[in-house]
């Protein structure tokens, strides 16, 4: 039995939490964007990245694309429970305070690039 990379976890929270069960690396970023881009334009979501053991620049670019698209649509996009490796890389590139829900500053608008990263 295979586990789909993105599974719907409906709840009563403002942002729906979507577990990501794949690596966020070159070669998978297109699938991430293809499956999640329509959703971030329609609803606020949070990605649970606790199961993501590998992430590279392409995966980070995909997260930026999703964040920018959700911001342009007036929706919220956050990351919850990032794995230690994902959290470390987000800290290194300076995106932890922008993307990780527990570290976001309330009421602060983060700038977004005009063009999607991927």
N, C-alpha and C positions, 0 to 999 in steps of 0.2 A: 504494500500500500504506500502510495506516495502522498506526501503532505503538500497541498498547494502553497506556493510562496506567500500568498496573501489570503488570509481567511477573515471573514467578517465576524466580529465579536460585538454584537449589539448590546447596548447597555443604556442606562439612563443619564449618562454624563453628557456634557455639552459637546465635547469632541469625542467622536467614535474612536476607540482604540483598535488599531489593526496590527496584529502580529506579523512581522516579516520573518519568513523562514527560508531565506536564501542569502547567499553572499552578495554584497553590494560592490561588485567589481566590474571591470571592463568585460563586456559580453552579457552581463545581466542587467545593466543600467537601462537599456532600451525597454526591457520587459517591465521593470519597475515603473518607468515613466508611462508606458503604454497602459498599464493596468490602473495606476493611481492618479494620473493627471485628470481624467474626467471627474473623479471623485473629489479631488481637492478644489475643483472649481465649483462644486455643488454643495459641499458640506465641510464643516470643520472636522479635522481628523488629527489623531495622534498616532504615530508609528511606534510600536513596541519593538525595539531593536535588541532585546535581550538575547535573542538567538542568533544574532549576526556576529560571526567570528572573524570574517574578513571584509574589509572595506578598503577601497583605493580611491584615487582621484576621480575616476569615473563615477563611483558610488556617491562621493561627496557632491560632485556636480549634479547628479540626479536629485539629491536631497535639496540642493539649492534651487533647482528648477521647480520642484514641487512647492517649496516654500514661496518662491516668487509668484508662481501661478496662483497659489491660494491667497496671497496678499493682494494680488491684482483683482481677485474675485471678491475680496472683502471677507474671506474666511480665515480661520486660524489653522495653523499647521505647527505641530510640535513633535518632539521625539521624547518618548518616555522609556525608562529602564534600558538605556543603552548598555551593551556589553562593555566590559573594561577596555577592550581594544578600540571599540568605536568611540567611547568617551575620550580616550587618550588622543586619538587622531583629531576629533572635533576640537579639543583643547589646543592642540598644536596649531591648527589652522585658524583658530580664533572664532569658531562657530558655536562653541558650547553655550555661550550666553545668549545666542540668538535662537538656536534650534532646540535645546534641551529644556523641557517644560519646567523642571525644578529650578533652573538657573535663570529663567527669563525675568526681566524686570517688568513689573506690572505697569501698564500704561505707557510704556516706551515703544515708539514705532521704530522699527529697524529698517534701514534703507535697503532697497532691493535693486538689483541690476535691471536695466530695461529689457535685455534679451535673456531668454532662458539659457542655462549653461549647457544643456544638451539638446 
